Amino acid sequence: MRKKIIKPSTYLTEVKNLSDRIVTAQQPIRILEAVKWDDSIKQAFFASHCKKPPIVTADYYANRPLGFDPVEKKQEFHQIERDLARKLGQLNPLSVIMRRMCREYKDVVNMLNARGTPTFANISQELYGSSEDVFHVGDPSIAALGSMMEETLSQLTQLDFLAEEPKTINASDAVAILNERIQAVFPNEGLRAMISDGIIADAAAGTDYVKLRADAFFNMRDLRMLEVHEVWVHLGTTLNGLEQPYCTFLGKGTPSATVTQEGLAVLMEILTLSSTPNRLMRLIDRVRAITLAEQGADFMDIFAFFSDKGRDQEESYLLSSRVFRGSSPDGMPFTKDLTYIKGFVLTFNFIRLAVHKGKPDRIPLLFCGKTMIEDMKVLVDLVEEGTVTAPRFLPPPFQDLMGLSAWMSFSRFMTSLNFRQLEQDYANIL
């Protein structure tokens, strides 16, 4: 165990002041609110009997104010970035992390200011990734992973005994059930579930709440997935981040942190056996849709893609609008929905390597707040010296690392086996 280092209080005070400035500066930036299409776009599309693409141009977004001045906001982050270098230094680990966050928020401002233009999609790829990105040298791309998983999941989703139960729980009843579960996990923390009319997805997490779309219906497995995905991971990491005494920026996530966040959330669904083939297929369909859009497909092509997958017109529209929100119906996609699968792979690999190298104690630090895998080594030092506090809340699968370590200990060997040879050897068995 390394000796705990007590840093001068002046240093920690400076860290907190600079961190608080980043938190304050990012508050008016609401990415999903800025890029979504309003109901009039949907109504016009259905009025055309789904024959004419939505009319969304740069002028449409120009009439939807961002809620902040882009030039002033970029200057604010620039000034924080300069003060970080002046007061903490160029090489200080926290200075490196916080200056990277400032640059990323400036990219976000540039992206939102370019809504409806090719620049929007280009910056989106820089922030969230592209379907053509590879995980490591020589490995398949995200697009290739989507195609591989689609082949397996397509078979599973056709099996009657794996069919999902009907969605008969309305949003109001779902909120009541989720609030009971939130209180069981986070008693007296002020967290809650609530109904919202303004979201595209069935559910979304905020700072201290989970919103459910007013017209959505759920089954009990859906609510279990929402519990482990939205509550345990998204609300849990927010709670841990907001409790940081100095590094308050850990309570807020940049797009890069979204990759780790969504990856952890999908991993949690799988570890708790809450996910389903249909759920994974929906995530893979988003990857496939973004891949097609990056290859030149427009809104009508993607709407047909989801329709051919058996989605009704309402869901096909919602999913297609996710792909092109912030962009135009004939433009390149908004690539945020890649983060679920991309983040899962990166997070899973981090955990299995931590176990392989005898460092499973690093794994809980993923929950210190809105973290990035790239910062894990620095976070270890920051926790040991007391600059960052270890997470108070950990989801049940991560509270006792023995079971997780045992499960992951075989992963390197299992992934080294030749799958094609396995198929041949087991051909007379399966």
Sequence and secondary structure as in RCSB ss.txt:
>XXXX:A:sequence
MRKKIIKPSTYLTEVKNLSDRIVTAQQPIRILEAVKWDDSIKQAFFASHCKKPPIVTADYYANRPLGFDPVEKKQ
EFHQIERDLARKLGQLNPLSVIMRRMCREYKDVVNMLNARGTPTFANISQELYGSSEDVFHVGDPSIAALGSMME
ETLSQLTQLDFLAEEPKTINASDAVAILNERIQAVFPNEGLRAMISDGIIADAAAGTDYVKLRADAFFNMRDLRM
LEVHEVWVHLGTTLNGLEQPYCTFLGKGTPSATVTQEGLAVLMEILTLSSTPNRLMRLIDRVRAITLAEQGADFM
DIFAFFSDKGRDQEESYLLSSRVFRGSSPDGMPFTKDLTYIKGFVLTFNFIRLAVHKGKPDRIPLLFCGKTMIED
MKVLVDLVEEGTVTAPRFLPPPFQDLMGLSAWMSFSRFMTSLNFRQLEQDYANIL
>XXXX:A:secstr
        HHHHHHHHHHHHHHHHHHTT  HHHHH   HHHHHHHHHTTT S     HHHHHTS  SS HHHHHH
HHHHHHHHHHHHH SS HHHHHHHHHHHHHHHHHHHHHTTTSHHHHHHHHHHH  TT BSSTTS BHHHHHHHHH
HHHHHHTT GGG      EEHHHHHHHHHHHHHHHSTTS  EEEEESS SSSEEE SSEEEEETT EE HHHHHH
HIIIIIIIIIHHHHHHHT SS GGGGS  HHHHHHHHHHHHHHHHHTT   HHHHHHHHHHHHHHHHHHTT  HH
HHHHHHHHTT  HHHHHHHHHHHHTTS TTS   GGGGHHHHHHHHHHHHHHHHHHTT GGGGGGGGTTT  GGG
HHHHHHHHHHTSS   S   HHHHSHHHHHHHHTTHHHHHHS HHHHHHHTTTT 
